[in-house]
Amino acid sequence: MSCDVSLQARGLQKKYELHDNGFGALVGVMTGRVAGRQHWAIRDFDLDARAGDFIGIVGRNGAGKSTLLQIIAGIMPPDSGTLTVNGRVAALLELETGFSPDFTGWENVELSASLYGLSSRQIAERREAISDFAGLGRYMERPTREYSSGMRAKLAFSVCLHVDADIVIVDELFGVGDYRFRQRATERLRQFSERGIVFFVSHSETTVLSLCNRAIFIEGGRKLGDGATKTVFRAYQRTMSRLGGETGMFRESGNATEEASSDPEDQGSGHSLPAAAPLSEADFYKRVRPDRTPQSKWIHRVELESASGSHERTCEGGERLILAVHTEAIDPADMFIAILLRDGFGQIICARDTIEPGGNRAPDESAPVFGAEFEFPLPYLPSGDYGFDVAVGRHDVSSEWLDYREAAAEIAIVSRHISDGLANVAMKEVVLTATAVP
């Protein structure tokens, strides 16, 4: 993959002729007659992307997101404008792309990879890696018509990530697959974005904010925002609110459009959306994970149970849990143990460690420590799959972990307390008011 990976679009436009029936469409194709109604899916669209961009594409259904990605992928030509792509593009726009339902998993790997341009030798070299990443085991021998949608997504995504692409396009496909697969997929996309370009479409604010370092907001085929993810999402949400009935207006400023606001935090120091920043690696918990070698095996075993002693893996918010981490002998003055609760997209929900004051120690504080027990109430979170990563690190080394266990303990949360948003809080008391307020 080259550091010269880039994409530039100028004045892209795509228009659909809206005929009343199939016969009218046929006549239009044969005679060149223009339909009475037309729809601009993409209009006057400019875009610049370079290696290191993880770009979230946001907008309503029908805003033009998928059309834009199909043009970038080369599936659909624009009616006008120019598109210059420096690098190989791999697009995962539909689960069935490049798959035959009567072919086995292995045969579909060969078919799909060949459509991406890989030679027979290259495919043979990567077959096992593709299978291992998808994690389908013996099902690779079965026809894909017997696969669930999640299994097909795993295989398609695995092929997409093993074809030496420079630009990867993913459209609304992260709702499938199990927890561990989504963890691996998001981590691989993050690694890929450090040297390539990722275009990611999702209606999930949580997912876009956790993955992308840049966002583009499309409405009516036009680009209304391009810049830092949080700021673009704020403009997107306000636009949806305005279109739903609230008043508001936009002002043009350079290559981006943002809603007029009296909030200094929204406006920033200038008049355009802030430029995207590279993915930060400075966070305390974002250290390099070691390869699994004898020298890195500090963590022996991880056990999760409720405070009542139950080992059930289905939990509710507010339930008290105990996460026991058993390790080699460590010196707390030099090393610490950390736990990180992540959702299915790899986003850290919360993280705690043994550095924090208040931890209980054995009476003899000079004695070595062989692990830690973390007891805590589970946050109120949306229903779904979650997992605890466990790590051992040194106080004076901030760049890497000594040992790291991904998804060392998994839980399924069934929530009765939250239907929207990222989390909820436990109510101390809820009292219904019986007296009307004048």
N, C-alpha and C positions, 0 to 999 in steps of 0.2 A: 504494500500500500504506500502510495507516494504522498509526501507532504504537500504536493502540488494539487491535491484533490480540491476541486472547486466546482461551483455551479453558478451560472449567471443567466438571468432571464430579463428580457427587455420587451415591454409592450405586449405580453402574451394575451391573446384573446381567443375565446372559444364560444361559438354561438350554435344553438340548436334550433332547427326549423320545427315548429309545432304544427303538424298537419292534423286535420280532424279525423282521418282514418288512414288505413294502410294503403288504399288506392291513391289517395292524395299524395302520400309520401312517395309512392312509386312514380307517379306522374312528375313530381318535383325533381326526383333523381334523373329521370329520362329527359326532361325538357329544361331543367335548370330553373324552373319557376320557383319564386320565393314564396314561402308560406305566409299566410296572413298574420300569424303570430310567431314571435321569436323569443328565445330565452338566452340571455348572456350568462353562461356558466362561469366564465373567467373574462375579466375586462381590464385592459390597461395595467397588467400585472408585472411589476418589476421585482426581482429577487437576486440577492447575492448571498452565497453560502460558501464556507471554507472548512477545511479540516478542523475539528474541534467543536463544531456546531451540533448540538442536540436540540432540534427545533420541534416544538410542539405546534401543531396546526389546530386552531380552535375556531369554532363558528357553529351556527345552527345547521340542522339538516337542510340540505339544498343550498348551502352557502357557496359551494364550489370547491370544497376541500378535496374530495375524491377526484374530481376532474383535474385539478392542479396536479395531484400526485400521478395520475395516469399520463399526463403530458410529460412530467419529469421522467417517468419510467419508460417513456417511448411507446407506450401502448396506444396512445391517441395523439395525433398531430394537432398543433394549434392552428387556428384559421389564419392568424397573423402574429407577428412578433418573432423574436429570436430566442433560442435556448442553446446555451453552450455548456456542455457537461464534460468535465475532465475527470474521468474515472469510470469504473464499471458500476452499474446500478443493479441492485437486487431488491425487488419489490415483493412484499407479502401483502397483497390487497384482498385476496379471497382464499379461503381454506382449500378449495379444490384446484387452485391454479397449478397446472403441470402434473396433476395426478389422474390416473385412470383407476376407477373403483375396482376393476377386475385384476389389477396388478397387485402383487405383494408389496409390502413395505420396501424390501430391497429393490424391487424392479422400479418402483416409483422414485426411489432415491436416484437411481441411474437416469430415469427419464427427466426428472425435474432438474437435476444438476446439469444434464446435457443442454437443456433449454437455457440455462444460465451461461453456457459457453464453455463448460469444463470438458476436457478431453477424457477418453476412456481411462487413461493412466491416472489422471488426477482424481477421477471419481473412485477408482480402485484404492488409491492411497487414503481416501477420506471416508470410505464406507463405514469403518468401525467407529471413527470419531463421531460421525453423524448419528449412528445408532446409539452410541453411549450417551450422547447429549440428549437425544429424544427419550431415552430410558424406556423403550417399548419391549425390550427383551425378545421373547419368543414370538411376539406378535409381528415382528418383522417378516416372518414367514407366511403371514396370513394376508388375504386380499384386503385392501383398505376400505372396501364397502362394509366390512365387519367392524371398522374402527368407530369409536365415538368421535364427536366433533373435537373434543379435547385431544384425543390421540392424533387425529389428522393435523391439528394445529401444531402439536409438538414436532411431528415429523417435518412439516412444511417449514417451520421456523428453524429447525436444526439444519436443514439443507441450506436455507437462506444465509445462515451465519457461517457456513463452511465453503463458500464459493469465491473467496478472495475479493469480495465486493469492496468498493470504496465509498459507496453511498447506499444506505439501507433505508427502505421505506416500509413502515408498518402502519396499517390502517385498521384501528378498532379491533384488534385481535388479542388483547391481553386479558380478556375476561375468561379465557378458556385455559385449560391446563391446571394441574394441581399446584399446591403451594411451593414445593421444591422446584418444580420446573419454572414457575414464574420468577422465583429467586434467581435461578441460574440465567434465565433469559435477560432479566433486567441488568444483572451484573455484567453479562457479556456485552449488552448494548452500551453500557457505561464505558467499558473498556474500549469498545470499538470507536465510540465518539471521540476518544482522545486523539485519534489519528485519521478519522473518517468523518462522514456527515450522516446524521440520522434524521429522518423526517418521521414524526410520530403523530398520529391523529387519535384523539380521544376526547370524549365528553367529560371525563373524570378530572376534576380540578386537582384532586389529591395526586393522581398519577402524573399529570403534566408537571405540577409544581415539584414533585420529588425527582423526576427524571431529567427534565429539560433545563438547559441554561439559556434558552431563547424561545420566544413564542411569536407566532404570526396569527393575527386575527383577520378572518375573512368574512365579509358580509356582502351578499349580492354579487359575488364574483370579484369584488374589489378588496384590496388590502387596506384595512383600517388601522392596523397596528403592527409594529415590528420592533421588538426590543426585549428588555428583561422580562422574564416569564411572569413574575408577580404583577408587574405594572400592566402588561398586556391583558392579563386575566381580569384585572380590575376594570380596564376599559371595556372588555367584553361583557362583563357582568352588568356594568352600567348601561351599555347599549341595549342589552336584552331587557333591562328594566324600563328604559325609555320606549322601546318598541312595544312594551306591554302596557303603555299608557302614560308613563311619566314623561314630563317635558325635559328637554335637554338639547344641546347642540354640540356639534363637533367643529373643531378648527383644524385646518390643514397646517402642517408644519413639516416641511421637508418631505421625507419619504414615509412619514408615519402620520397617523391621525389619532388624536386623543380627545376625550371629552373635556369640555371646559369645566373647570372645577375651582372652587375657592380654597380647597385644601392644599396648603403649601407642600405637604408630603407627596400629594399626587402630582403636583406640577414640577417638583424638583427645582433645580437651578436654571434649567433652560425650558424650551417649549416643545421638545420632542421626547419620545419615549427613550429611556436610557439604553445605551448599547449593551448587548449581551456580554456577560462576563464568563470566563472559563469556569468549568466545574471546580469548586473549591475542594482542596485536599487538606486544608488546614484544620478541619474539625478534629477534636480530640479523639473521637472514636473512628475516624477514617484512616486507619493505618493499613499498611501492606500486610496481607495475610501470607503466612509462610507456607512453603510446600510441605507436604506431610512426610517428614523425615524423622528418624529416631531422636534427633536433637530437638525437634519441635513438639514432641509428645508429652507436654506438661499436663494436659487434661486427660484423666483416666476415664471418668464416668460422669454422666449428668442425669439426675433424677428429678422428675416434676410430680408433685402430688398436692392435693388440697390440704388445708390445715387440719381437716378432719381425718386425713389419712387415705382419702380416695385417690385412685390413680386414673380416674376417668379423664379422657382428653376433650370432653365437651364441657365448656365452662360458660358462666354468665358474668357480666360485669359486677364488680363488688365482691366477688368470691375471693377468699384469702387463699393464696398459693404459697408453696414452699419449693424453691428451686435449689437443689443441692448440687454443688460442683465439687467433685473429688479430684485432687491433683497430686502431683509430686510435691515433695516438701519445698515450700517457698518461704522466702524471707519478706514479710510485709513491709519492712523498711526499704526494700529494693524493688519489690514486685507487687502487682495487684491483680485481682480477678474482676472482670466486667461481664455484665449481661446486657443484651440489647434485644428488645422486643421489636420485631419487624412484621409488617403486613405482607401480603402476597406479592407486592411489587417491590419489596426490598426497602421500603421507606422505614426509617427508625421511628417507632412510636414513642419509645422512651428507653433510657439507658441508665443503669446504675452501676456502681463499682465499690470495691472495698477501700478506696482511698477516702471516701467521705467519713467524717467524724461520727462517732456514735456506734460504731461496730463493736460487737462483743468479742473480747479476746479471752484466751485461756488465762488462768491465774498466773502462770509463768509466761510473761510476755517475751522472754528470750527464746522460748521453744519454737521450733518450726511449725508452720501451718500447712495442713494437708487439704485445704479447700475451704469452702464457705457455704453457708446456707442463707439464702435470701428469702425472707418472708414478707409478703406485700399483698395489698388488695388489688385485684385485677381491674384496670381501668374499664369504664363503660365504653365499649367500642362497637362498631357495626358488625353484624353477623358476617362470618367469613373465617378463613384459615389464617393463623398467625404462627410465628415460631420464635424461639429464643436462640440467639447466637450467644456463644460463650467464648471468652477470650482471656488470655493471660498476657500481661505486658509489663514492661519496666517503667519506672517513674522517669528515668533520665533518657529514655529513648522514645521519641514521639513519632517516629516514622514507620515503625513496624511492630507487629505482635510477635510474641514468643510462640504462641500456639493459638489456634482459632478453630472452633467447631461451628460450622454453619448449620442452622436448624437442628441444634442439639436436642431440643424438645419442642414438639409441635402441639398446638391446641386448636380446637374449633370453637369459635364463640357464637353462641346463639343469643341474640340480643332481644330483650323485650322493652328496652329503654331508649332505643335510638332508631330512627328511620331515615335520617338525613344528617349530613355533617360528618365531622371526623371523630367526635367523641361526645360523651355526655357526662353529667355529674350526678352524684348521689344526692337525693333530696333528704334533708334532715326531717322535714315535715311539709306536707301539702294540706292546706285547710281551705275548704270550699266556703266562699263568702255567702252567707244567707241573707244579708241585708243589702238592698239596692243603694247605690251611691247617688245622691241627688245631683 
